[in-house]
């Protein structure tokens, strides 16, 4: 008996929203879904709580191909830990399983009333050529950075600053494909190579010319890579 078809579940990073996936979803099966990870906060590990909430929203009998970008990749790993029988495959994009300690300072500054340095964030996430082009993805990201709640963003930055799942990776049973941008300044090839090596069943592809948000600047190219990663 053949396995039931898996549904694509697309998880965004912070402080973005599901719309970042719109152009990618146009190239994926029509039933693919991008849930909103901007949910009310509570105590406990943010990534784990988001994973539980997303799983609760999905039908129990639906196998999933879970694609997570950045914070969404951490939520995807938590889903594979919480419900290994439901996650047929993980695709982890520009993400990491170890802390980013410098985000503590950024979160404290936001809570103290400092303005978010949008220019520096854009420079960290996109290539120089993408910034010069100032396309729709950069414009949408800039709008999101301008309107995000400082306290909400601080909460997710703190979650990124403390997230450490290195000791748990061996428990992930789902096969994993990792996609890394050669020019990603945060989820570097070195960081993602270590992540791939620590997962029991994983393979890594490094894409030359990509920075952290480049997959969304090139949605057709990104979408074309996903089914190959899912095989």
C-alpha positions in Angstrom: 0.0 0.0 0.0 1.4 3.4 -1.0 1.8 6.1 1.7 -0.8 8.8 1.8 0.4 12.1 0.2 2.0 14.4 2.6 1.0 18.0 3.0 3.4 20.9 2.8 3.6 23.0 5.9 5.6 26.2 5.6 6.9 28.0 8.7 8.1 31.6 8.6 10.8 33.4 10.6 10.6 36.4 12.9 9.3 39.1 12.8 7.7 38.0 9.5 4.3 36.5 8.8 2.9 33.8 6.5 2.7 36.1 3.5 6.5 35.7 3.0 5.6 32.3 1.5 3.0 33.5 -1.0 5.2 33.5 -4.1 6.8 30.2 -3.1 3.4 28.5 -2.5 2.4 29.4 -6.0 4.8 26.7 -7.2 3.8 24.1 -4.6 0.8 21.8 -4.3 -2.5 23.8 -3.8 -3.1 22.3 -0.3 0.2 23.6 1.1 -0.3 25.8 4.1 1.7 28.5 5.9 0.4 29.0 9.5 0.9 32.2 11.4 3.6 31.8 14.1 2.8 35.3 15.5 0.7 34.0 18.4 0.1 35.1 22.0 3.1 34.5 24.2 3.1 32.3 27.3 5.8 30.9 29.6 8.1 28.1 28.4 10.2 27.5 25.3 8.7 29.6 22.5 9.7 27.3 19.7 8.2 24.2 21.5 4.9 26.0 22.3 4.6 27.1 18.7 5.2 23.6 17.4 2.5 22.2 19.7 0.1 24.9 18.6 0.7 24.2 14.9 0.4 20.4 15.4 -2.9 21.0 17.2 -4.3 22.9 14.2 -3.4 20.1 11.8 -5.5 16.9 11.3 -4.0 14.0 13.1 -4.0 11.8 10.1 -2.2 14.2 7.8 1.5 13.3 7.2 3.5 16.5 6.8 6.5 17.8 5.0 7.6 20.6 7.2 9.7 23.4 5.8 11.0 25.9 8.3 13.0 29.1 7.6 15.0 30.7 10.4 12.8 30.6 13.6 10.4 28.5 11.6 13.2 25.9 11.2 13.5 25.7 15.0 9.7 25.2 15.3 10.0 22.5 12.6 12.6 20.6 14.7 10.4 20.9 17.7 7.5 19.4 15.7 9.7 16.4 14.8 10.6 15.9 18.4 7.0 16.2 19.6 5.3 14.1 16.9 7.8 12.1 14.9 5.0 9.9 13.5 3.5 13.0 11.8 6.5 14.6 10.3 7.5 12.6 7.2 10.3 14.9 6.3 12.0 18.1 7.6 13.4 20.8 5.3 15.4 23.2 7.3 16.3 26.5 5.6 18.7 29.1 6.9 18.2 28.0 10.5 20.3 26.8 13.5 20.0 24.7 16.6 22.4 26.7 18.8 21.9 30.1 20.6 22.6 33.6 19.2 23.8 35.2 22.5 24.1 38.7 21.0 20.3 38.8 20.5 20.0 39.3 24.3 21.4 42.8 23.9 19.1 43.5 21.0 16.1 42.4 22.9 17.0 44.4 26.0 17.5 47.5 23.8 14.0 47.1 22.2 12.4 46.7 25.6 14.2 49.8 26.8 12.7 51.8 24.0 15.5 51.8 21.4 14.5 52.0 17.8 15.1 48.9 15.7 18.0 49.4 13.2 16.1 48.4 10.1 18.9 49.2 7.8 21.3 46.9 9.7 18.8 44.1 9.7 18.2 44.4 5.9 22.0 44.4 5.4 22.3 41.3 7.5 19.5 39.4 5.7 20.0 40.3 2.0 22.8 40.5 -0.5 24.1 43.9 -1.7 22.6 43.2 -5.1 19.2 42.4 -3.6 19.3 45.6 -1.5 20.2 47.7 -4.6 17.3 46.2 -6.5 14.9 47.0 -3.6 12.4 44.4 -4.8 9.0 43.5 -3.3 10.5 41.1 -0.7 12.8 43.8 0.8 9.9 46.3 0.8 7.6 43.8 2.6 10.3 43.0 5.1 11.0 46.6 5.7 7.3 47.3 6.3 7.1 44.4 8.7 10.2 45.6 10.6 8.6 49.1 10.8 5.3 47.9 12.2 6.3 44.9 14.5 5.6 45.3 18.2 9.0 45.9 19.9 8.0 43.7 22.9 6.8 40.9 20.6 10.0 41.0 18.6 12.1 41.2 21.8 10.4 38.0 22.9 11.3 36.1 19.8 14.8 37.5 19.8 15.2 36.2 23.4 14.0 32.8 22.2 16.6 32.8 19.5 19.3 33.9 21.9 18.7 30.9 24.2 17.6 28.1 21.8 19.9 25.1 22.2 18.8 21.7 20.9 22.2 20.1 20.1 21.7 17.4 22.8 18.2 16.5 21.4 19.0 16.2 17.7 19.8 12.5 17.9 16.2 11.9 18.8 14.8 13.3 15.6 13.7 10.4 13.4 12.4 12.3 10.4 14.8 12.5 7.4 16.0 16.0 7.0 17.2 18.1 4.1 19.0 21.4 4.9 19.4 24.4 2.6 21.9 27.0 3.5 22.9 30.3 1.9 26.6 30.6 1.3 26.4 34.3 2.3 24.1 33.9 5.3 25.7 35.8 8.2 23.8 34.2 11.0 23.0 30.6 9.9 26.3 30.2 8.3 27.5 27.2 6.3 29.6 26.2 9.3 26.6 26.4 11.7 24.4 24.4 9.3 27.1 21.8 8.5 27.3 21.1 12.2 23.5 20.8 12.4 23.4 18.4 9.5 26.2 16.3 11.0 24.3 16.0 14.4 21.0 14.9 12.8 20.7 11.2 12.4 19.5 11.3 8.7 20.3 14.6 7.1 21.9 16.1 4.0 23.0 19.7 3.4 23.0 21.8 0.3 24.8 25.1 0.3 23.5 27.6 -2.3 26.1 30.0 -3.7 25.0 33.6 -3.8 22.2 33.2 -1.2 21.9 35.3 2.0 19.4 34.7 4.8 16.3 35.9 2.9 17.4 35.1 -0.7 15.2 32.1 -1.0 12.2 34.4 -1.0 13.7 36.8 -3.4 14.0 33.8 -5.8 10.7 32.0 -5.1 10.7 29.9 -8.3 14.2 28.7 -7.7 13.5 28.1 -4.1 10.3 26.1 -4.8 12.1 24.0 -7.4 14.6 22.9 -4.8 12.0 21.9 -2.3 10.5 18.8 -4.0 14.1 17.5 -4.6 14.8 18.0 -0.9 11.7 16.2 0.0 12.6 13.0 -1.9 
